Amino acid sequence: TVTAQVNSTTGDGGNTTGTATFTVTAAATSLSVTPNSGPKGTTATVTATGLTNGVPGVNANAITVGGLAANALAANVVGGQMAATSITVPAGVAYGATSVVATDIVLITASNTFTVTQPTLTISPTSGTVGQVLTLGGSGWLASDVVTVTQGGLAATTLVADASGNLSGTYTIPSNLYPVGGVGGSLLFAANDGNVNCNFCSGSVQHTTD
């Protein structure tokens, strides 16, 4: 807030005759992120308005996702508009809605929301005997992701996601996993693409072996 004081020059000995107040408000900022949802490791494009002009106006790694650096390069700001720049959703960010924040060279920020989704792993059938061929599936992975499926913490097979992020494959339960005539048990399957996308989390499913 700027207060202007006006003094008279004649007639009243220079006493104050009036004041006026002008309030300076910060320019509104906005940020867009495309796409605005996806798994960890997603590459997104960010633009922003209302930031401070500069070359660069936003320094390298001054864009964060969930408070973590998003591997962003420095971006110029001209006329308050930040040039489009790419970010990578970090592996350490939590699942769910999180903030994407760009901070300019004078610490003005612009923000929006990105939803971090968790990929899935499915098996069918969910019970059977040793030697059973299981159908593996899943969705929500990065396109062309190389996904390691584990059973009991050990690598069982590797699947490659299609262009839509879907998984498809099979796995045969080893015939020597349980002794003939013995008691079976539950097998825990999980999947991981290196971005800790489904590291023994919701992608973990069980198959009961008789």
LOLO-666693 format. One record per residue (C-alpha): x, y, z. Coordinates in steps of 0.1 Angstrom, whole numbers, plus 2048, in hexadecimal, padded with zeros to 3 digits. Layout:
XYZ ...
# end
This chain:
800800800 80D8227F6 80084080A 8038637FA 803881812 7FA8A2803 8058C2816 7F78E480E 80F8FF804 7FD91F80F 7E4929828 7E790F843 80C90D84B 8128ED838 7FA8D784D 7EF8B783D 7CE8BC82A 7C889981D 7D5876816 7CE85C7FB 7D68377FA 7DF8227DC 7E37FC7E1 7FB7E97CB 7EF7C57C5 8047A97B7 7FC79E794 7E777E792 7FB75F789 7F073F778 80071E76E 7F6703756 8036DF755 7FC6C7738 7F46AB73E 7E76B2761 7E768E76D 7FC66F769 81465777A 83665F789 84F66676D 835678757 843694742 82D6B2742 82E6D5732 82B6F3749 823718740 81C735758 811759757 81577676F 83976F777 857787777 86878E755 88B780752 8A376B73E 89E75474F 88075F764 87D73C773 89E72B77C 8A6706776 8956EF78F 87E70C79B 8606F8792 8556DE7AB 83C6C27AD 8306BA7D0 84E6CF7DD 8676BA7CA 87C6C77AD 86D6BD78C 88C6BD776 8826DD764 89A6F2750 89C718754 88072B743 87E74E735 86276573F 857780726 83979672C 83278274C 82E762737 84574573F 851732721 84470E720 85B6F6731 85A6D1739 85A6C175B 85D69D767 847691783 86068579D 8606627AB 85E66E7CF 83E6817CC 81F6747DD 8016657CA 7E267B7C6 7DD6A07C0 7FD6B57C5 8096D87BE 81E6E27A0 82F7037A9 84571A794 85A7347A7 868752794 88876579B 87777C7B4 86575F7C5 8437657B6 8317447B1 81773579A 8087147A1 7EF6F9797 7E66D579E 7F46B5790 7E4694799 7FE67779D 7ED657794 7F763479F 7FA619784 7EA5F778A 7F35D2786 7D95B7782 7DB591781 7C2577776 7B755F783 7BE5677A7 7C05427B3 7CC5227A4 7E85087A4 80D50879D 813508777 7F5520773 7FA53A758 7EF55C765 7E457974F 7F459975A 7E65BB752 7E75DF75E 7E1603755 7EC62675D 811621755 82763773F 82662F71A 841616711 849611736 85F5F373E 84E5E475C 85E5C9772 8445B2782 8505A17A2 8435837B5 84D5817D9 86559D7D4 87858B7B8 876595793 85C57E782 85858E75F 85C5AF74C 83F5C073A 8405DE723 8225F7724 811600704 80C6236F7 7EE62770E 80161B72D 7F15F972F 8025D9738 7FC5B672A 80E59572F 80F573740 82256275C 82353D764 824533789 84351D78C 83A4F8791 8544F57AC 8485127C1 8364FA7D9 83C4D57DE 8244BC7CF 8094B57E8 8144D27FE 8014F0808 80150F7F1 7FF5337FB 7FA5577F0 8125667D7 81858B7D7 81D59C7B6 8295C07B1 8365D6795 84F5F2792 85A607774 878618784 86463778D 8586257AC 83662779C 8296077AB 8445FB7C2 8315E27D7 8135F97DA 7F05F77CB 8005E37AE 8055C77C6 7EC5AA7C1 7EA5877CF 7E45657C0 7DB5487D5 7EC5277CC 7DD5067D6 
# end
